[in-house]
């Protein structure tokens, strides 16, 4: 997907620069009903946040406009180009004082430290803490816990 994005952005003549932020999210979700675990699920997603930049001049003054959009699933080339053109148009309406864009040299990445607990064990411990406060006439009907990392 990232290669498709880069190619489409490079081929768009109406913009002068762009930035792609790839965000991978990992979520553990636990759902309790009447204080008993009913369902748990693991969710992994990748989303791309794209910012396009457009330099333009009006009455001898140079501006840099920007606009952003997100993509969370694969798009056809036609749909992707349409999103880029819409963002380019929106950027042309933003009249920020001109500034130079930083030139990217390579992909930056980092390693996140592993989570010190098994996610569902931690969620269960949190749920037990809340359920311990229950009384015979006062208890949780439903309870949802989410642990998310990006």
Order of alpha helices (4+ residues) and beta strands (2+ residues): alpha-beta-beta-beta-alpha-beta-alpha-beta
